[in-house]
Amino acid sequence: MTAARVRQISAARSALFRGDLNSTHKFAAAQVAADPEDAEGHFLLGIAESSTGRVQAGIQHVGRAVMLDPQGEYRAQLAKLFTLVRRDGDAAATLRDAEQALPTDALSRDTMGCVYARLGDHAAALPHFAEAVGLEPRNTEYRYNLAATLNFLGRTDEADAALEALIAMAPGDARAHHLLAGLRKQTPERNHVGRLVRTHAGSRDGRGRLLLGYAIAKELEDVGQPDEALDRLCAANAEHRRTLPYAFARDAAVFDAIEANWPKQAAAPATQGPSDAPIFIIGMPRTGTTLVDRILSSHPEVESAGELQAMPLAVKKAAGTLSPTVMDPETIAAATISDMGAVGRDYLQRARHHRRDPSLRFTDKFPGNFQYAGFIAQALPLARIVCLRRHPMDTVLSNFRNLFAVSSRYYDYSYDLLDIAAYYVRFDRLMSLWREALPGRVIEVRYEDLVADQEGETRRLLAHCGLVWSNDCLSFHTNHAPVSTPSAAQVRRPIYRDSVARWKRHAAVLEPVQRFFEEAGIDLD
């Protein structure tokens, strides 16, 4: 390589480091034009392309770089780009290749950890996050990823220590404070309320204030101050809700489309579906779906694949719509006349990369699949569907108390009590439709019944899923599989009744919700 080309590549790298994507693109494109076989030029051009939203072009260039020079850094970034376009199988294969010649820089090792986490393999992600922190111990992003993974793996004390080290380095890191609050139930003797309140008071970042507000509310609840906790939560949610361009009509239009298109979908000629029998655990979030997932995946013939986006993506692909959202009225209408057997096969192909033992049946615990129950029933004729139900008032409160993915528009309803109530009413109506339309395919399990009679309800669950009895299902809390949902701490405890009828402690605040439900005809007995 000539001195001029070395300077060109160096300039491109420097520009990328500064975040100057235009200059990176200019220098890298000039290098590729001068030498089409230059791997570094293709790599930097691919990173610049993907960073400005042109992911497919980025894949082409980074893929070319890997062909010319299959080094670990290039493969790590290629795996990441594959996950951005939902090519999880290609991402997994690229990671396997990268393991044969590991990159030596911290960013690439952190990237490999993130891709493994995206694929649900947190055990494989851990050594990469640890190495990234070892290489760049001052990088708070790497430290957070390591702590989160330790939490997913149930290594709570190590996660606690990692987060305290991060906070000592970056006292205002709201994500770290939020994760630390959720690691375990806090006590009057051991909590972080004072530190959280001080940090919140000094924060001017909207997202940070939201995270800190939730952390304060959670710890106040833990230490026996439920009224103060809810006051904090109401303030945090109201502040965030004012920033959202959300109206319930957006979600109502989706429910309307599902109900309106179902007769046409139900009347369509049946197509040959796969013979696999996955178990879908659906329902409103925070109603016990993770608990049931742990119970079922404790069975020796079942593994958990986690919360998959495989069915929504398979339906979206079948619809062929170009709308930016995965589910919308246009997509639902187009998908209802698609080949359901093909949807089932596509689903299984996407789910395959999140499984560990193909000889086992698997659970998919994405709660939002309740909107896809009709597609599931037709695309996978042998699939079993389990819907969790919880008292409507507790469902509203639990959704309000949990911070979902802030950047996801799917959960915009969760920051206002009456928005959640409106969403619940439509969920309840849709489940009535599935109950009538899919007899025998969906079993509804009440969280309160499961807590009151764990063995009886577990036997009912296993019978519905076609599984023989196993005592292991009663000891779900000893299941060492990773948990990457907000229920991670709870499902590592035996069944408890703390959350049953929690809403009654806050009956005055929830009175508008109760009145809304009564007017909508929702049974509250």
C-alpha positions as CSV (number, residue, x, y, z in Angstrom):
1,M,0.0,0.0,0.0
2,T,1.4,3.4,-1.0
3,A,2.0,6.2,1.5
4,A,-0.9,8.1,0.0
5,R,-3.3,5.2,0.5
6,V,-2.1,4.8,4.1
7,R,-2.9,8.4,4.7
8,Q,-6.3,8.0,3.1
9,I,-7.2,5.1,5.3
10,S,-5.8,6.9,8.4
11,A,-7.9,9.9,7.6
12,A,-11.0,7.8,7.2
13,R,-10.4,6.0,10.6
14,S,-9.8,9.4,12.3
15,A,-13.0,10.8,10.8
16,L,-14.9,7.8,12.0
17,F,-13.5,8.1,15.5
18,R,-14.6,11.8,15.6
19,G,-18.1,10.9,14.4
20,D,-17.6,12.7,11.1
21,L,-19.4,10.2,8.8
22,N,-19.3,12.4,5.7
23,S,-15.5,12.6,5.8
24,T,-15.3,8.9,6.6
25,H,-17.4,8.1,3.6
26,K,-15.5,10.5,1.3
27,F,-12.1,9.1,2.3
28,A,-13.2,5.4,2.2
29,A,-15.0,5.8,-1.1
30,A,-11.9,7.3,-2.7
31,Q,-9.8,4.5,-1.4
32,V,-12.2,1.8,-2.7
33,A,-12.3,3.6,-6.1
34,A,-8.5,3.6,-6.2
35,D,-8.3,0.0,-5.1
36,P,-11.4,-2.1,-5.3
37,E,-9.6,-4.9,-3.4
38,D,-8.8,-2.8,-0.4
39,A,-10.5,-4.5,2.6
40,E,-10.0,-1.6,5.0
41,G,-11.6,0.8,2.6
42,H,-14.6,-1.5,2.1
43,F,-14.9,-1.9,5.9
44,L,-14.9,1.8,6.6
45,L,-17.2,2.6,3.7
46,G,-19.6,0.0,5.0
47,I,-19.6,1.4,8.5
48,A,-20.2,4.9,7.1
49,E,-23.1,3.7,4.9
50,S,-24.8,1.7,7.7
51,S,-24.4,4.5,10.2
52,T,-26.4,6.8,8.0
53,G,-29.2,4.3,7.6
54,R,-28.1,2.5,4.5
55,V,-27.7,-0.9,6.2
56,Q,-27.9,-3.1,3.1
57,A,-25.2,-1.1,1.4
58,G,-23.2,-1.4,4.6
59,I,-23.6,-5.2,4.6
60,Q,-22.3,-5.4,1.1
61,H,-19.1,-3.4,1.8
62,V,-18.3,-5.0,5.2
63,G,-19.1,-8.4,3.7
64,R,-16.6,-7.7,0.9
65,A,-14.0,-6.6,3.5
66,V,-14.5,-10.0,5.3
67,M,-14.0,-11.8,2.0
68,L,-10.8,-9.9,1.4
69,D,-9.5,-10.1,5.0
70,P,-11.5,-12.2,7.4
71,Q,-10.3,-10.5,10.6
72,G,-12.3,-10.4,13.8
73,E,-13.1,-6.7,13.8
74,Y,-14.7,-6.9,10.4
75,R,-16.7,-10.0,11.3
76,A,-18.0,-8.5,14.6
77,Q,-19.4,-5.5,12.8
78,L,-20.9,-7.7,10.0
79,A,-22.7,-9.8,12.6
80,K,-24.1,-6.6,14.1
81,L,-25.4,-5.4,10.7
82,F,-27.0,-8.7,10.1
83,T,-29.0,-8.3,13.3
84,L,-30.2,-4.9,12.2
85,V,-32.0,-6.5,9.2
86,R,-33.1,-9.5,11.2
87,R,-30.8,-11.9,9.5
88,D,-30.1,-13.7,12.8
89,G,-28.9,-16.9,11.2
90,D,-26.2,-15.0,9.3
91,A,-25.3,-13.1,12.4
92,A,-24.9,-16.4,14.4
93,A,-22.7,-17.9,11.6
94,T,-20.6,-14.8,11.4
95,L,-20.0,-14.9,15.2
96,R,-18.9,-18.6,14.9
97,D,-16.3,-17.5,12.4
98,A,-15.2,-14.6,14.5
99,E,-14.6,-16.9,17.5
100,Q,-11.8,-18.5,15.4
101,A,-9.8,-15.3,15.2
102,L,-11.0,-13.0,17.9
103,P,-10.6,-9.2,17.5
104,T,-8.2,-7.5,19.9
105,D,-10.0,-4.2,20.3
106,A,-12.6,-3.4,23.0
107,L,-15.3,-2.2,20.6
108,S,-15.3,-5.3,18.6
109,R,-15.5,-7.5,21.7
110,D,-18.4,-5.5,23.0
111,T,-20.1,-5.7,19.7
112,M,-19.8,-9.5,19.7
113,G,-21.3,-9.5,23.2
114,C,-24.2,-7.4,22.0
115,V,-24.9,-9.6,19.1
116,Y,-24.9,-12.7,21.3
117,A,-27.3,-10.9,23.7
118,R,-29.5,-10.0,20.7
119,L,-29.6,-13.7,19.9
120,G,-30.5,-14.6,23.5
121,D,-27.2,-16.3,24.3
122,H,-26.2,-14.3,27.4
123,A,-23.7,-16.9,28.6
124,A,-21.8,-16.6,25.3
125,A,-22.0,-12.8,25.5
126,L,-20.4,-12.6,29.0
127,P,-16.7,-13.2,28.2
128,H,-16.8,-10.7,25.4
129,F,-18.3,-8.0,27.6
130,A,-15.7,-8.8,30.3
131,E,-12.9,-8.6,27.8
132,A,-14.1,-5.2,26.6
133,V,-14.1,-3.9,30.1
134,G,-10.7,-5.3,30.7
135,L,-9.4,-3.5,27.6
136,E,-11.1,-0.2,28.2
137,P,-12.1,0.0,31.9
138,R,-13.2,3.6,31.7
139,N,-15.9,2.9,29.1
140,T,-19.2,3.1,31.0
141,E,-21.2,1.5,28.1
142,Y,-19.1,-1.6,28.2
143,R,-19.4,-1.8,32.0
144,Y,-23.2,-1.4,31.8
145,N,-23.4,-4.3,29.2
146,L,-21.4,-6.5,31.5
147,A,-23.5,-5.7,34.6
148,A,-26.8,-6.3,32.7
149,T,-25.6,-9.7,31.4
150,L,-24.5,-10.7,34.9
151,N,-28.0,-9.9,36.0
152,F,-29.6,-11.9,33.2
153,L,-27.5,-14.9,34.3
154,G,-28.6,-14.6,37.9
155,R,-25.2,-13.5,39.2
156,T,-26.7,-10.7,41.3
157,D,-23.8,-10.0,43.6
158,E,-21.4,-9.6,40.7
159,A,-23.9,-7.4,38.9
160,D,-24.2,-5.3,42.0
161,A,-20.5,-4.8,42.3
162,A,-20.1,-4.0,38.6
163,L,-22.9,-1.3,38.8
164,E,-21.4,0.3,42.0
165,A,-18.1,0.5,40.2
166,L,-19.8,2.1,37.2
167,I,-21.7,4.6,39.4
168,A,-18.5,5.5,41.2
169,M,-17.0,6.4,37.8
170,A,-20.2,8.1,36.4
171,P,-22.4,9.2,39.3
172,G,-25.2,10.4,37.0
173,D,-25.5,7.3,34.9
174,A,-29.3,6.8,35.1
175,R,-29.3,3.4,33.4
176,A,-26.9,2.0,36.0
177,H,-29.0,3.4,38.9
178,H,-32.2,1.9,37.4
179,L,-30.7,-1.5,36.9
180,L,-29.2,-1.5,40.4
181,A,-32.5,-0.7,41.9
182,G,-34.1,-3.7,40.1
183,L,-31.4,-6.3,41.0
184,R,-33.1,-7.3,44.2
185,K,-35.8,-6.3,46.7
186,Q,-34.3,-3.4,48.7
187,T,-34.7,-3.2,52.5
188,P,-34.9,-0.3,55.1
189,E,-31.3,-1.3,56.1
190,R,-29.9,-1.6,52.5
191,N,-31.2,0.7,49.8
192,H,-30.2,3.6,47.5
193,V,-33.2,6.0,48.0
194,G,-31.2,8.9,49.2
195,R,-28.6,8.7,46.5
196,L,-31.3,8.2,43.8
197,V,-33.3,11.3,45.0
198,R,-30.1,13.4,44.9
199,T,-29.2,12.2,41.5
200,H,-32.7,12.8,40.2
201,A,-32.8,16.3,41.5
202,G,-29.6,17.1,39.5
203,S,-30.7,15.5,36.3
204,R,-31.8,17.6,33.3
205,D,-32.0,14.7,30.8
206,G,-35.6,13.6,30.1
207,R,-34.8,9.9,29.6
208,G,-32.5,10.0,32.6
209,R,-35.1,11.5,34.8
210,L,-37.6,8.8,33.7
211,L,-35.2,6.0,34.6
212,L,-34.3,7.6,38.0
213,G,-38.0,8.3,38.8
214,Y,-38.8,4.6,38.2
215,A,-35.8,3.5,40.3
216,I,-36.9,5.8,43.2
217,A,-40.5,4.5,43.0
218,K,-39.3,0.9,43.0
219,E,-37.1,1.3,46.0
220,L,-39.7,3.2,48.0
221,E,-42.1,0.4,47.4
222,D,-39.5,-2.1,48.5
223,V,-38.9,-0.3,51.8
224,G,-42.6,0.0,52.7
225,Q,-43.6,3.4,51.4
226,P,-46.1,2.5,48.7
227,D,-47.9,5.9,48.6
228,E,-44.7,7.9,48.2
229,A,-43.7,5.4,45.5
230,L,-46.8,5.8,43.5
231,D,-46.6,9.6,43.8
232,R,-43.1,9.5,42.4
233,L,-44.2,7.1,39.6
234,C,-47.1,9.3,38.6
235,A,-44.9,12.3,38.4
236,A,-42.2,10.5,36.3
237,N,-44.8,9.0,33.9
238,A,-46.7,12.3,33.5
239,E,-43.5,14.1,32.7
240,H,-42.6,11.6,30.0
241,R,-46.1,11.2,28.6
242,R,-46.1,14.9,27.8
243,T,-43.3,14.3,25.4
244,L,-45.0,11.6,23.4
245,P,-47.2,12.2,20.3
246,Y,-49.5,9.3,21.4
247,A,-53.2,8.9,21.2
248,F,-55.0,5.6,21.9
249,A,-56.6,5.8,18.5
250,R,-53.4,4.5,17.0
251,D,-53.6,1.2,19.0
252,A,-57.4,1.1,18.5
253,A,-56.9,1.1,14.7
254,V,-54.7,-2.1,15.0
255,F,-57.3,-3.9,17.2
256,D,-60.0,-2.8,14.8
257,A,-58.1,-4.2,11.8
258,I,-57.4,-7.6,13.5
259,E,-61.1,-8.0,14.3
260,A,-62.3,-6.8,10.9
261,N,-60.0,-9.1,8.9
262,W,-60.4,-12.2,11.0
263,P,-63.5,-13.5,9.1
264,K,-61.7,-13.4,5.8
265,Q,-58.6,-15.0,7.3
266,A,-60.6,-17.7,9.0
267,A,-62.5,-18.5,5.7
268,A,-59.3,-18.8,3.7
269,P,-58.4,-22.4,2.4
270,A,-56.1,-24.2,4.8
271,T,-52.5,-24.7,3.8
272,Q,-50.1,-27.3,5.0
273,G,-48.4,-26.0,8.1
274,P,-45.3,-27.3,9.9
275,S,-45.6,-30.2,12.4
276,D,-43.6,-28.4,15.1
277,A,-45.5,-27.6,18.3
278,P,-44.0,-24.5,20.0
279,I,-45.7,-23.1,23.0
280,F,-46.7,-19.4,22.9
281,I,-47.2,-17.6,26.1
282,I,-49.2,-14.5,25.5
283,G,-51.1,-11.8,27.4
284,M,-50.8,-8.3,28.7
285,P,-47.3,-7.6,29.9
286,R,-46.5,-8.0,33.6
287,T,-49.3,-10.5,34.2
288,G,-47.2,-13.6,34.9
289,T,-45.9,-14.6,31.4
290,T,-42.3,-14.9,32.6
291,L,-43.4,-17.1,35.6
292,V,-45.3,-19.5,33.3
293,D,-42.3,-19.5,30.9
294,R,-40.0,-20.6,33.8
295,I,-42.5,-23.2,34.9
296,L,-42.8,-24.7,31.4
297,S,-39.1,-24.4,30.6
298,S,-38.3,-26.3,33.8
299,H,-39.9,-29.3,32.2
300,P,-37.2,-31.7,30.8
301,E,-38.7,-31.7,27.4
302,V,-39.0,-27.9,27.0
303,E,-36.6,-25.0,26.6
304,S,-37.3,-21.2,26.5
305,A,-36.4,-19.3,23.4
306,G,-37.2,-16.0,25.2
307,E,-39.4,-13.2,23.9
308,L,-39.1,-13.6,20.1
309,Q,-40.1,-11.1,17.4
310,A,-40.2,-14.1,15.0
311,M,-44.0,-14.2,14.5
312,P,-44.4,-10.5,14.0
313,L,-41.6,-10.4,11.5
314,A,-42.9,-13.5,9.6
315,V,-46.3,-11.9,9.3
316,K,-44.8,-8.7,8.1
317,K,-42.7,-10.5,5.5
318,A,-45.8,-12.4,4.3
319,A,-47.7,-9.1,4.0
320,G,-45.0,-7.5,1.9
321,T,-46.0,-4.0,3.1
322,L,-43.4,-1.2,3.2
323,S,-44.9,0.6,6.2
324,P,-42.3,1.4,8.9
325,T,-44.2,-0.4,11.7
326,V,-44.2,-4.1,12.1
327,M,-48.0,-4.2,12.8
328,D,-50.4,-1.8,11.3
329,P,-53.9,-2.0,9.6
330,E,-52.3,-2.3,6.1
331,T,-50.0,-5.1,7.2
332,I,-52.8,-7.0,8.9
333,A,-55.1,-6.8,5.8
334,A,-52.4,-7.9,3.5
335,A,-51.2,-10.8,5.7
336,T,-54.7,-12.3,6.1
337,I,-54.6,-13.6,2.5
338,S,-51.1,-14.9,2.6
339,D,-49.9,-18.6,2.7
340,M,-50.1,-19.5,6.4
341,G,-47.9,-22.5,6.0
342,A,-45.2,-20.3,4.7
343,V,-45.6,-18.0,7.7
344,G,-45.2,-21.0,10.0
345,R,-42.0,-22.1,8.3
346,D,-40.6,-18.6,8.3
347,Y,-41.4,-18.3,12.0
348,L,-39.5,-21.5,12.8
349,Q,-36.5,-20.5,10.7
350,R,-36.3,-17.2,12.6
351,A,-36.8,-18.9,16.0
352,R,-34.1,-21.6,15.2
353,H,-31.3,-19.2,16.0
354,H,-32.6,-18.6,19.5
355,R,-32.8,-22.2,20.5
356,R,-30.1,-24.3,22.2
357,D,-31.4,-27.9,21.8
358,P,-33.4,-28.6,18.7
359,S,-34.6,-31.9,20.2
360,L,-36.7,-30.0,22.7
361,R,-40.0,-28.2,22.3
362,F,-39.7,-24.5,23.0
363,T,-41.6,-21.6,24.4
364,D,-42.0,-18.1,22.9
365,K,-43.0,-15.7,25.6
366,F,-43.5,-12.5,23.7
367,P,-46.7,-11.2,25.4
368,G,-47.7,-9.2,22.3
369,N,-48.3,-12.3,20.3
370,F,-51.9,-12.1,21.7
371,Q,-52.5,-9.9,18.6
372,Y,-51.2,-12.7,16.4
373,A,-53.1,-15.7,17.9
374,G,-55.1,-16.1,14.7
375,F,-51.9,-16.2,12.6
376,I,-50.3,-18.6,15.1
377,A,-53.2,-21.0,15.0
378,Q,-53.3,-21.2,11.2
379,A,-49.5,-21.1,10.6
380,L,-48.6,-23.7,13.2
381,P,-51.5,-26.1,13.6
382,L,-49.9,-28.0,16.5
383,A,-48.8,-25.0,18.5
384,R,-50.2,-24.5,21.9
385,I,-51.2,-21.0,23.2
386,V,-51.3,-20.0,26.8
387,C,-52.8,-16.7,27.7
388,L,-52.1,-15.1,31.1
389,R,-54.9,-13.2,32.7
390,R,-54.7,-11.0,35.8
391,H,-57.2,-8.9,37.7
392,P,-57.8,-5.9,35.4
393,M,-56.9,-3.4,38.1
394,D,-53.6,-5.1,38.9
395,T,-52.9,-5.4,35.2
396,V,-53.2,-1.6,34.8
397,L,-51.1,-0.9,37.9
398,S,-48.3,-3.4,37.0
399,N,-48.1,-2.0,33.5
400,F,-47.9,1.6,34.9
401,R,-45.2,0.5,37.4
402,N,-42.9,-1.1,34.8
403,L,-40.6,0.8,32.5
404,F,-40.7,-1.0,29.2
405,A,-38.3,-0.2,26.3
406,V,-38.5,3.6,26.2
407,S,-37.6,3.8,22.5
408,S,-40.4,1.3,21.5
409,R,-43.6,3.0,20.3
410,Y,-45.4,-0.3,21.1
411,Y,-45.4,0.6,24.8
412,D,-46.5,4.3,24.5
413,Y,-49.8,3.4,26.1
414,S,-48.1,2.4,29.4
415,Y,-47.4,5.9,30.8
416,D,-51.0,6.9,31.6
417,L,-53.4,4.9,33.7
418,L,-56.4,5.5,31.5
419,D,-54.5,4.7,28.3
420,I,-53.6,1.4,29.9
421,A,-57.2,0.8,30.8
422,A,-58.3,1.5,27.3
423,Y,-55.7,-0.9,26.0
424,Y,-56.8,-3.6,28.4
425,V,-60.4,-3.3,27.3
426,R,-59.4,-4.0,23.7
427,F,-57.1,-6.8,24.8
428,D,-60.0,-8.4,26.7
429,R,-62.3,-8.0,23.7
430,L,-59.8,-9.6,21.4
431,M,-59.3,-12.5,23.7
432,S,-63.0,-13.1,23.7
433,L,-62.8,-13.4,19.9
434,W,-60.0,-15.9,20.1
435,R,-61.8,-17.9,22.8
436,E,-64.8,-18.3,20.4
437,A,-62.8,-18.7,17.2
438,L,-60.1,-21.0,18.4
439,P,-61.7,-23.5,20.8
440,G,-59.2,-25.8,22.3
441,R,-56.2,-23.9,21.0
442,V,-55.9,-21.3,23.7
443,I,-55.9,-21.9,27.5
444,E,-56.4,-18.9,29.8
445,V,-54.6,-19.0,33.1
446,R,-55.4,-16.6,35.9
447,Y,-52.3,-15.4,37.7
448,E,-54.2,-15.4,41.0
449,D,-55.2,-19.0,40.5
450,L,-51.6,-20.0,39.7
451,V,-50.4,-18.3,42.9
452,A,-53.1,-20.0,45.0
453,D,-52.8,-23.5,43.5
454,Q,-49.4,-23.8,41.9
455,E,-49.6,-27.6,41.4
456,G,-53.1,-27.7,40.2
457,E,-52.7,-25.0,37.6
458,T,-49.3,-26.4,36.5
459,R,-51.0,-29.8,35.8
460,R,-53.6,-28.0,33.8
461,L,-50.9,-26.1,31.8
462,L,-48.9,-29.3,31.1
463,A,-52.0,-31.2,30.0
464,H,-52.9,-28.4,27.5
465,C,-49.4,-28.4,26.1
466,G,-49.3,-32.2,25.7
467,L,-46.6,-32.7,28.4
468,V,-46.4,-35.4,31.0
469,W,-46.1,-34.4,34.7
470,S,-42.7,-33.3,36.0
471,N,-42.0,-32.2,39.6
472,D,-39.3,-30.0,38.2
473,C,-42.0,-27.6,37.1
474,L,-42.8,-26.9,40.8
475,S,-39.1,-25.8,41.4
476,F,-39.0,-23.3,38.6
477,H,-37.1,-20.9,40.8
478,T,-34.0,-23.2,40.7
479,N,-34.0,-23.0,36.9
480,H,-30.6,-21.5,36.0
481,A,-31.5,-20.4,32.5
482,P,-31.0,-16.6,31.8
483,V,-33.8,-14.2,32.3
484,S,-33.7,-10.9,30.3
485,T,-37.1,-9.5,31.3
486,P,-38.0,-7.1,34.2
487,S,-39.2,-10.2,36.2
488,A,-35.6,-11.6,36.5
489,A,-35.5,-11.2,40.3
490,Q,-39.0,-12.3,40.9
491,V,-38.8,-15.6,39.1
492,R,-35.7,-16.7,41.0
493,R,-37.9,-16.8,44.1
494,P,-40.6,-19.4,44.9
495,I,-44.2,-18.4,44.2
496,Y,-45.3,-15.5,46.4
497,R,-48.5,-13.6,46.9
498,D,-47.2,-10.0,47.3
499,S,-48.6,-8.8,44.0
500,V,-52.1,-10.2,44.3
501,A,-54.7,-7.4,44.8
502,R,-51.9,-4.8,45.1
503,W,-54.2,-2.3,43.4
504,K,-56.4,-2.1,46.6
505,R,-53.6,-0.2,48.4
506,H,-54.0,2.6,45.8
507,A,-57.8,2.4,45.3
508,A,-58.2,6.2,45.5
509,V,-55.6,7.0,42.8
510,L,-57.0,4.2,40.6
511,E,-60.7,5.2,41.1
512,P,-60.9,6.7,37.5
513,V,-59.6,3.4,36.2
514,Q,-62.2,1.5,38.1
515,R,-65.0,3.7,36.9
516,F,-63.7,3.4,33.3
517,F,-63.8,-0.4,33.6
518,E,-67.2,-0.4,35.1
519,E,-68.5,1.7,32.2
520,A,-66.8,-0.6,29.7
521,G,-68.4,-3.7,31.2
522,I,-65.2,-5.2,32.5
523,D,-65.8,-7.7,35.4
524,L,-63.9,-6.6,38.5
525,D,-65.1,-9.3,40.9
